[in-house]
C-alpha cells in the first residue's frame, strides 16, 4: 500500500507548477486503474505494510475517493482558467486525497483518528480560499468546531482502549467488548456528527452552500462516508450497548429523514436542496447500520458508494448552472430545457439516481436498508414510506423546477456545454448504473 502513498506524495512537487494541472489529474486516473488491477477481491485484510492494509470496505471507499478527486479537478477548470491560486488548489486536493487514503487504509484506530481529523484542514482551506460568499468564514467555523467538539471524546476513548485492552488494531475488535455507556456514547458521537445525523447536521448545508464545486463534491462524496466507515469499524467493540440503545438513534434518524425531506421541498437554492437531500439519505444509511443486521451493514456500504457518486454529480450540475446564470436560485435557473436541452438529460438521470430509481446502485442500497429497518421494527414502515415518497418528491421538484417553466428573461440563448463537462457527468453516472451488475462485491466484505 505504501507504493500508492508514495505516488500521491510525489504528486506534491508537481502541484508547484500551475502548468501541471491536467498532468496531476491524469495521474489520479492512472493511479485508480492501477489500484483496480492490483486488488484481489477478498474480504480479509490484504496488502499489509506497516500500519496500512485493506479489505473490501476500505478498498471500495478509497477507489471512490481517487475517482471523485480526479473528477473534482476536471470540474474545477474555471479555477484553472481564471488562474485563481491554482498551485495551492492542486496542493489542497492532493493533501486531502493523501489524508483520506491513509484514513481508509489505517488498521490502527489512533492513526485512523489522526488522519480522519487531518482531512478537515484541506477541506477548510478549500471552503475559505475558493468559496463564493463572505459567509464562507462562518461555514468554515461551523465545520471545524462541530467536528472538533465531537471528536475529543473519541480521542479519550481510544486512549482508554489502549490502557485496558493493550491494542489498537481494528481487526482485533471482534474478540473483545467494552461495557461502559459513556464509552459507547463518546465513541459514536464523532461519527454521528460527521455523517451527519439529524440535530447535529447544521454544519453540512452551510459548508456545501459556501464551498466551491470541488469542496461540495468531496464533502458529499467522501467526507460524509468517513462517519459511516468509522461506525462500521468500531461497532464490534460496542455490540452490548448497541443492541440496547441504538433504537434511540434509529428513531432520531428516521424522524429526522422525514423532517429534512420537508425542508428540501422548501428550498429555492440548488446546492442547499442537494445538501439537505444528503442528510436525508445519510439518515437511512445510519438507521440501517445501527440495526446490526447483515442487510443493514452491507446496504449502508452500498448506499454510501451510490450516494457519493450521485450527490457529487448533482453538485457538478448545480455548478454548471451557477457558472452560466450567476445564481443558484431556482427562481432564476428555471426553464433551462430551452437553453441547455442536452444538460436536461443529465439532470433527469442523476435526479432519478437520487430518488433510487432502477437500475442505479441507490436502489440496491435502499432495498437492503428497507429490509433491515423493517425487520428491526415493523412500526418503522410508516416513516420509511414517507422518506421514500418525499425522496422522489424533492428529486422531481428539483428536476421540474429547474428544467420546466418560463425562463428568466435576462438569460441569453447561446449557452453551451463543454465536452469536459459531459465527461464529468458521464463518469458520475456510468459507475452508478453499471456497478449494480457487480453488486455482490458490496455484500462480500462482511463475511
N, C-alpha and C positions, 0 to 999 in steps of 0.2 A: 504493500500500500504506500510505502514511502516514495516509490517512483513517481506516483501521480502527485504526491505532495511537493516533490522537488520540481515537477513540471510547472505547478502553479507558482512556486517560489521564483522560478527563473523567468516567469512572465512579468514579474515586478519591474526589472530593468527595462523591459520593452515598453512599459507604460510611460516612461520618462520622455518618450518622443511621440508627439501627437500624430505623426505620420503612420504610426504602428497600430492605429485604431482597428482597422479591418484585419490586420495580421493577428492581433490578440483574439479577436472574435473567431477567426478561422481555427486558431489553436484550440479554443474551447470546444468547438465542434469535433475536431480531431481527437481531443482527449476523451470526449464522451464515447466516440466509436471504439477507441482502444479499450475503454472500461467495459463496454458491452462484449468485446471479443475475449477479454481476459477472465470473465467470470463464469464459473460452472454453477448451475442453478441447484445449489444445495442449501439446506436450511440450518446447517451448523455454522459456527464462526469459522471463517476461512481466511486465507492470505494474512495470517497473523504476523505482524512485525512490530516489535517493541510494544507500545500500548494500543496500536491500531489493529483492527480486524473487522470483518464484515459478515453479516448474514443477509438473508433476503430483505429483511425490513430496512436495514441501513442502506443496502445496495440500491433499492428502489428509490429511496429519497435522495441519495447522492446523484443518481442519474438525472432525476428531476431537477436538482439544484444546478448541475452543469448545463443542462438544456435551457432552463429559464435564464441563467446568467448570459448565455450566448445570445438568446433572443432579446434580452434587455439591451444589449449593445446594438443590435440591428434596429430596434425600435427607438433608440435614443439618438439617431443620427442627426436630429436637429441641433443637439448639443455640439456634435462634431462640426456641422456646417456653420454654426454661429460662433465656433471656437470659444465656447463657454467653459473655460478651465478644463479642457479636455483631458490633460495629463492626469490631473487629480481625480477626475471622474473614472478613468480606466483603473487607476490605483485603488479607488474605493471598491469597485466591483471585484477586482482580484482579491483584495483583502477579505471582503465579505465571503467570496467563494472559498477561500482558504479556511476561514473560521467555521463555516458551515460543514465543509468536508471533514475537518477534524472533529466537529461535534458529533456528526453521524457515525464516524468510524472509530471514535474512542470507546474502548472497552472498560476504561476506568471511570467511575462515576464522578470523581472530583474533576478530572480533566474535561469530562463532558460538560460539567457545570461551568468551568473556566471558559471554554470556547463558546458555550451557549450564551454567556454574558458578553463575551468579546464581540459577538456578531451584532450587538446593539450599536457599537461605536461607528462602524462604517454606515449602518442604516441611518443613524442620527445625522451624520455628515451629509448623506445623500439628501435628506429632508431639508436640513438647514442651508446647504450650499446650493442646491438646484431646485428647491421648491418654488411655488408660484407666488403666494401672497405673504404679507408680513406676519400672518397668523402662524406661519410655519415654526416660529420660535416657541409659541405656546404648544403646538402639536409635538415638537421635539421634546419639550419638558414633560408633557404628559406621558409620552412613550418611555422616556428614561425613568421617571420616578415611579410610575405604575409597576414597571418590570423590576426595578431595583428593590423597591419596597417589599415585593412579594418574594424576592429571591434570597434575601438574607436568612430567613428561617430555614430554607433549603440547605444553605451552606452549613448552618449549625447541625442540621440533621445528618449531613454527610460526615461531619466530624464525629458525631455520636455513633454512626455505623462503624467507623474505623476503630473507635475506642472499645466498642463492645464485641464486634464480630471479627476484627483484625484483617479485613479485606475490603477492597472497593471495586472488585471486578464484577461487572453486571451479570455475567453468565453463572455466577455462584449464587445469585439471589434465590434461585428456585429451591435451594437446600436450607433456607433459613427464613425466619419471620420475626417481626418486631411487634410487641403488644403494648404500645402506648398511643393514646388518642392524639396527643399534641404532636407526636412524631408523624402520625398519619396526616394530620392537617398541614403541618409545615412542609412535608414532602410534596404534597399535591398542589398546594396553593400557587406556587410559582408557575406551574404548568397550566393551571386554570386561567391565570392572567394572560399567559402567552397565547392560549388557544384562539380567542378569549371566550370565557364563559360569560353568560348574561349577568349583569350587575358590575362585573369588572371589565367590561368591553369598551368603556368610553374612549380609551386612548386610540382605538383602532380606526373609527371613522375619521377622526381628526387627522391622524397620521396619513391616511390614504388620500384625503382631500388635498392636503398641503404638499404631499410628496410629488416629485416628478414621475414620469411614467415608469422609469426603472425602479424607483423606490416602491411604487404601488405593486409592480409585478413581483418583486422579491418578497414584499410583505405578504401579499395574498398567496403567492406560490409556495414559499418555503418557510418563512419565519413563523407562520401560524402552525405549521406542521411540526415545528420543534416541540411545541407543547404536547401534542399527541404522541410523538415519538418518545418523549421523556416519560409520559404516563405508561406507555406500553412496556418500557424498560423497568420501571421501578415497582409496578404493581405486584410482582411475585413476592416482594417483601411485605406487602400491605394487605394480603388476602383476608386476614382475620377481620380487620376493621372495615375493609372494603365491602365485605358481604353484609356488614351491619349497617353502615352509614351511607353507602353510595346512593341509596334511594333518594336522599335529600338533594344531592347534586343532580341526579337524573331529573327530578321534578323541576328544579330551577331551570335546567337546560331546555326542557320541553315547553314549559310555560313561557320561558324567555324566547324560544323559537317562534311561538305564535305572536308574541308582542312585537318582536323585531320585524316579523312579516307585515304587521300593520304599519309599522314605522316606514318600511320600504315603500308601501303604497302612498305615503305622504310626501316622498322625496321629489324635489324637482332638479336636484344636482345629479348628473350622471354618475360621477365617481362615488358620491355618497350612497346612492342606491345600491351600487355593486358592492361597496364596502359593508353595508348593513346586511346584504344577502349572504356575504361570507360569514357573518356572525350567526345567522340562522342555520346555515349548513354545518358550521362547527358545533352548534348545539346538538344536532342529530348525531354527529360523529362522537361527541363526548358522551352522550347518553348511551349509545351502543357500546362504547368502550368500557363504560362503568358497569355494564351488566355482567362482565366477565365470561360471556358465552363465546363459543368458537365463532359463531356467525357474527357476533358483535365486534370481536377483536379484528378478524380478517376483513369485515365490512368497513371498519373505521380506517384501516390501512388503504383499502381500495378507494374509498371516497376522498381520502386525503390526497392521493395521487390525482384523481379525476378533478377535484376542486382546484388543485394547484394549476392545472393546465387551463381549465375553463375560465376561472376567475382572472387569471393573468391575461388571457385572450380578450376578455371583456374590457379590462383596463386599457389594453392596446387600442381597442376600437374607440373607447371614450377619448383617448388622447388624440386619435386621428381626427375626430370631430372637433376637439378643442383647438388643434393646430389650424384648422381651416376656418372655424367660426369665431375663434377668440373667446368662446364662452363654453362652460359646461352645463348651462341651464337647459332643461328640457323644453322650456318655453321658446328658446331661440333655436335649438337643434331639432326643430320639427320639420316634417316633410322632406327628410333627406333622401327619400326614394327618388325625388325629382332631380337631385343634383348628383348623387353618388349611387346609382342603381346597382352597380356591381358590389358595392360595400354592403348593401342591404342583405344580400345572401349570407354574408359572414355574420352580420348581426343576428339573422334568423338561426343559423347553425349553432352559434355559441349561446344564444338565449335558450335554444332547445336543450343544449347540454346543461345549462343552469337549472332547468326545470326537470332534469333527469329523464329526458325522452330517449327511447331506444334509437340507435344501438350504442349510446355512449356508455363509458365506464361508470359515469354517475349513476346510471340505472342499476347496474350490478351492486354498487356500493349501497345505494339506498334500499334495495330489496333485502339485502342481507342484514342491514341495520334495522329495518322494519321488523324482520323476522325475530331478531334478538330482543328488541324492546317489547314487542307484543307477547313474546314468550315469557319475558320477565314479569310483565303485568298487563293483563287484558284491558285494564282501565285506561292505559296509555293510548289505546286505539283512537280516542276522540282527539287528543292533542296531535297525534301523528297525522291523522287525516286532515286536520286543519293546516298543519305545517306543509303537507304535500300539496294541498289545494292552493294555499297562498303562495307557495313557491312558483307554481305555474302562473298564478295571477300577477305577481310582480314582474316575472320574466316577460309575460305578454304585454304588460303595461309599459315596460322599458322598450320593448321592440315596437309596439304600435305607436307610442307617443313620439319616438324619435324618427320613425320612418314615414308615418302617415300624417295627414293633416295639412293645413295651409302653411307653406314655408315662410320664414322670416323675410320680409321684403328687402332688407339690406344685403341679403346673400347674393352672390353673383354666380353665374352658371358655368364658369369654366374651371371648376374644381376638378382635380384629377387625383387618382391614387397611384402611388409609385409601385413598381414591381417589388421593391424591398418590403413594402407594407403587406402586399398579398402574401409574400413568402413567410413573414412573421405569423400571419393569421393561419396559413396552411399548416405551419409547424406546431401551432397550438391545437388545431382541430384534428389533424391526422392521427397522432398517437391517442388522443382522447376517444376516437371512434374505433380505432383498429386494435387497441390493447385488449378489448373485450374478447378478441379471438384467442388471446393467450392469457385469459384471466385466471387460469389455475395457479399462476405464479403468485398472484396476490393472496392466495389462500394457503400456500405451501409453507410459509415461514413459521407457522405456528406449531408444526409437528414436534 
